[in-house]
Amino acid sequence: MLPYPDIDPVIFQLGPLQVRWYGLMYVLGFLASYSLVGRQIKQYRLSPLDRHFENLNLVLIVSLVLGARLGYVFFYNPSYYLEHPLEILATWQGGMSFHGALIGLLAGGALFCRATGLPFWQTADVYIVTTPIGLGLGRLGNFINGELFGRVSDLPWAMVFPLGGPLPRHPSQLYEAFLEGLLLFALLWGLKGRYWRQGWPSGSLLALFLILYGIFRSLVELFREPDAQVGLFLDTFTMGQLLSSLMIGTGLLLLIARRKSGTRP
């Protein structure tokens, strides 16, 4: 068993203002995406996207936060928030959903592209290859917070989490940081060159992201402790697995549809 590195979730505090590692991970994720999307704009001469780059980033940040919060409310704890609707806005109390964030990003991006005439599928491909960086950093933030820990385990690298009781558990946040963050980024960023050189149909990278993330998340859910307020469906499946299965199916359908369309980046 490995000792859990008890890192203070608060980096520093100025009066009532707290700067937390989890929030810093969000900021670093946004900065990484900003930098890498800007790099692609220059490399592939995406002048239409360049003209709307700053405004689109602002829309996506707002869409991500709203989607992540509303996704948690509706997917993971709807009965509680129906009784306490004012707490929906209390994001500082925790409760964000990646699947909700993804829906928010796609919806906000689609509306912006429609209003400005940007090609949605190509724009989505440019951004989606940078998304795993924020995912990986976010999971490190979860690990520092000691939340979203894994199921009980006797493996040598299991840890006793402060909020997880006395038994050692899988550090599932680190599994996710590796699979959904580092590995997924390496795969998508590596495929990006072929996408542009070989003229893959636009939307292909988004479709691959949906498929690969869905597979990785479904695997990690086997080791992650189910959300207490949700539990298991049919005594087998977690909410994360159900939502990720929908992602896989959507990704496969999108990949087929975009190949039939033949639209090139």
KOLDRENVEX-754506 format. One line per 2 residues: their letters; for each residue x, y negated, z of C-alpha. Coordinates in Angstrom, 1 decimal, padded with zeros to 4 digits. Last residue first. Layout:
<migus>
a> X/Y/Z  ...
</migus>
This chain:
<migus>
pr> -010.8/-019.9/-043.6  -012.5/-017.6/-046.1
tg> -016.3/-017.0/-046.4  -016.8/-013.4/-047.7
sk> -020.3/-013.2/-046.4  -020.1/-009.5/-046.2
rr> -017.0/-009.7/-044.1  -018.8/-012.2/-041.8
ai> -021.7/-009.9/-041.3  -019.6/-006.8/-040.5
ll> -017.5/-008.7/-038.0  -020.5/-010.3/-036.4
ll> -022.3/-007.0/-035.9  -019.2/-005.5/-034.3
gt> -018.8/-008.6/-032.1  -022.4/-008.6/-031.0
gi> -022.2/-004.9/-030.0  -019.0/-005.5/-028.0
ml> -020.4/-008.6/-026.4  -023.6/-006.8/-025.4
ss> -021.5/-004.1/-023.8  -019.7/-006.8/-021.9
ll> -023.0/-008.1/-020.5  -023.9/-004.5/-019.3
qg> -020.4/-003.9/-018.0  -020.3/-007.1/-016.0
mt> -023.8/-006.4/-014.6  -022.3/-003.2/-013.2
ft> -023.3/000.3/-014.6  -023.7/003.5/-012.7
dl> -026.4/003.7/-010.0  -028.9/003.2/-012.8
fl> -027.9/-000.5/-012.6  -025.3/-001.1/-009.9
gv> -025.2/-003.8/-007.2  -026.6/-007.2/-007.8
qa> -026.3/-009.1/-004.5  -023.2/-007.2/-003.5
dp> -021.4/-007.9/-006.8  -019.8/-004.6/-007.8
er> -016.2/-004.0/-006.5  -013.8/-003.8/-009.5
fl> -012.2/-000.6/-010.5  -014.6/000.7/-013.2
ev> -015.3/-003.0/-014.0  -011.8/-003.1/-015.3
ls> -012.7/-000.9/-018.2  -015.8/-002.8/-019.1
rf> -013.8/-006.1/-019.0  -011.1/-004.6/-021.4
ig> -013.7/-003.3/-023.9  -015.8/-006.5/-023.9
yl> -012.7/-008.6/-024.2  -011.6/-006.6/-027.2
il> -015.0/-006.7/-029.0  -015.9/-010.3/-028.4
fl> -012.3/-011.4/-029.2  -012.4/-009.4/-032.4
al> -015.6/-011.1/-033.5  -014.1/-014.6/-032.7
ls> -011.1/-013.6/-034.8  -013.2/-012.5/-037.7
gs> -015.4/-015.7/-037.7  -013.9/-016.9/-041.0
pw> -013.4/-014.0/-043.4  -009.7/-013.0/-043.5
gq> -007.6/-014.9/-045.9  -004.5/-012.8/-045.9
rw> -002.1/-015.5/-044.8  -004.6/-017.2/-042.4
yr> -006.0/-014.2/-040.6  -002.6/-012.4/-040.9
gk> -001.0/-015.2/-038.8  -003.8/-015.2/-036.2
lg> -003.3/-011.4/-035.6  -000.4/-012.1/-033.3
wl> -002.3/-014.8/-031.4  -005.2/-012.4/-031.0
la> -003.1/-009.5/-029.7  -000.8/-011.4/-027.5
fl> -003.8/-013.4/-026.0  -005.7/-010.2/-025.3
ll> -002.6/-008.7/-023.6  -001.8/-011.7/-021.4
ge> -005.3/-012.7/-020.3  -008.1/-010.2/-020.5
lf> -005.8/-007.2/-019.9  -003.1/-008.7/-017.6
ae> -005.3/-011.2/-015.7  -008.0/-008.6/-015.5
yl> -005.8/-006.0/-013.9  -004.5/-008.7/-011.6
qs> -008.1/-009.6/-010.5  -008.6/-005.8/-010.0
ph> -006.2/-005.8/-007.0  -007.6/-002.3/-006.2
rp> -008.6/-002.0/-002.6  -007.1/-001.1/000.8
lp> -009.6/-000.6/003.7  -010.1/-003.1/006.6
gg> -012.8/-005.3/005.0  -012.8/-007.0/001.7
lp> -012.8/-010.7/002.7  -009.1/-010.7/003.9
fv> -008.1/-008.3/001.1  -006.2/-005.1/002.0
ma> -004.1/-004.2/-001.0  -003.7/-001.2/-003.3
wp> -000.3/-000.9/-005.0  000.4/002.6/-003.7
ld> -003.0/003.9/-004.8  -005.4/004.8/-002.0
sv> -008.3/002.8/-003.4  -011.5/001.0/-002.2
rg> -013.1/-001.0/-005.1  -011.6/-004.1/-006.5
fl> -011.4/-007.8/-005.4  -013.6/-010.5/-006.9
eg> -012.4/-012.9/-004.2  -009.1/-013.3/-002.3
ni> -008.9/-016.9/-003.3  -005.3/-016.3/-004.6
fn> -006.6/-013.4/-006.6  -009.5/-015.4/-008.1
gl> -007.0/-018.1/-009.1  -004.9/-015.4/-010.8
rg> -008.1/-014.4/-012.6  -008.6/-018.0/-013.8
lg> -005.0/-018.1/-015.2  -005.7/-014.9/-017.2
lg> -009.0/-016.3/-018.6  -007.5/-019.7/-019.4
ip> -004.8/-018.0/-021.4  -007.3/-015.7/-023.0
tt> -009.1/-018.7/-024.6  -006.3/-019.7/-027.0
vi> -007.3/-017.3/-029.8  -010.9/-018.5/-029.4
yv> -010.1/-022.1/-030.4  -009.0/-021.6/-034.0
da> -011.5/-018.8/-034.6  -014.4/-021.0/-033.4
tq> -013.3/-023.8/-035.7  -013.3/-021.4/-038.6
wf> -016.8/-020.1/-037.8  -018.2/-023.6/-037.1
pl> -017.1/-025.4/-040.3  -017.2/-029.1/-039.1
gt> -020.1/-031.1/-040.5  -020.3/-033.5/-037.5
ar> -023.7/-032.7/-036.1  -023.6/-029.0/-037.0
cf> -020.1/-028.7/-035.6  -021.1/-030.3/-032.3
la> -024.2/-028.1/-032.0  -022.2/-024.9/-032.7
gg> -019.4/-025.9/-030.2  -021.9/-026.6/-027.4
al> -023.7/-023.2/-028.1  -020.4/-021.3/-028.4
lg> -018.9/-022.8/-025.4  -022.0/-022.4/-023.2
il> -022.4/-018.8/-024.2  -018.8/-018.2/-023.4
ag> -019.1/-019.9/-020.0  -022.2/-017.8/-019.2
hf> -020.2/-014.6/-019.9  -017.4/-016.0/-017.8
sm> -019.7/-016.5/-014.8  -019.0/-019.1/-012.1
gg> -020.1/-018.9/-008.5  -018.2/-021.0/-005.9
qw> -019.3/-023.4/-003.2  -017.7/-026.3/-005.1
ta> -020.2/-025.6/-007.9  -023.0/-027.0/-005.8
li> -025.3/-028.0/-008.7  -027.4/-024.9/-008.5
el> -027.7/-025.6/-004.8  -030.6/-027.9/-005.4
ph> -032.6/-025.0/-006.7  -032.6/-023.1/-003.3
el> -035.4/-020.5/-003.6  -035.0/-020.0/-007.3
yy> -031.3/-020.1/-006.6  -031.5/-017.1/-004.4
sp> -033.7/-015.1/-006.8  -031.4/-015.8/-009.8
ny> -028.2/-014.5/-008.2  -025.9/-012.7/-010.8
ff> -027.1/-013.3/-014.3  -029.2/-016.5/-014.0
vy> -027.2/-018.5/-011.5  -023.8/-017.1/-012.6
gl> -024.6/-018.0/-016.2  -025.8/-021.4/-015.2
ra> -022.5/-022.1/-013.6  -020.3/-020.8/-016.4
gl> -022.5/-022.4/-019.0  -022.4/-025.8/-017.4
vl> -018.6/-025.7/-016.9  -017.9/-024.4/-020.4
sv> -020.3/-026.9/-022.1  -018.7/-029.8/-020.3
il> -015.2/-028.7/-021.4  -016.4/-027.9/-024.9
vl> -018.0/-031.3/-025.4  -014.8/-033.1/-024.3
nl> -012.6/-030.9/-026.5  -014.9/-031.7/-029.5
ne> -014.5/-035.4/-028.9  -010.7/-035.2/-028.9
fh> -010.5/-033.0/-032.0  -013.0/-034.7/-034.3
rd> -010.6/-036.1/-036.8  -008.1/-033.2/-036.4
lp> -010.9/-030.7/-037.1  -011.5/-032.3/-040.6
sl> -007.7/-032.4/-041.1  -007.0/-028.7/-040.6
ry> -003.5/-028.7/-042.0  -002.7/-025.1/-041.1
qk> 000.3/-025.8/-039.0  -000.9/-029.2/-037.8
iq> -004.3/-028.0/-036.6  -002.7/-024.8/-035.3
rg> -000.4/-026.8/-033.0  -003.4/-028.9/-031.8
vl> -005.2/-025.7/-030.9  -002.2/-024.6/-029.0
sy> -001.8/-027.8/-027.0  -005.5/-028.2/-026.1
sa> -005.8/-024.5/-025.2  -002.8/-024.8/-022.9
lf> -004.1/-028.0/-021.3  -007.6/-026.5/-020.7
gl> -006.1/-023.4/-019.1  -003.8/-025.5/-016.9
vy> -006.8/-027.5/-015.7  -008.8/-024.4/-015.0
ml> -005.8/-022.9/-013.1  -005.6/-026.1/-011.1
gy> -009.2/-025.6/-010.0  -008.4/-022.2/-008.7
wr> -005.2/-023.4/-007.0  -007.2/-025.9/-005.0
vq> -006.8/-029.7/-004.7  -009.0/-030.8/-001.8
lp> -010.5/-034.3/-001.3  -012.1/-034.9/002.1
gl> -009.0/-036.6/003.4  -006.2/-035.9/001.0
qf> -005.7/-032.1/000.9  -003.0/-030.0/-000.6
iv> -002.6/-026.7/-002.5  -005.8/-025.3/-001.0
pd> -006.2/-021.5/-001.7  -003.5/-020.9/001.0
id> -001.5/-017.8/-000.2  -001.8/-014.6/001.8
py> 000.2/-012.3/-000.3  -001.7/-009.1/000.2
pl> 000.7/-006.5/001.5  001.2/-003.5/-000.9
m> 000.0/000.0/000.0
</migus>
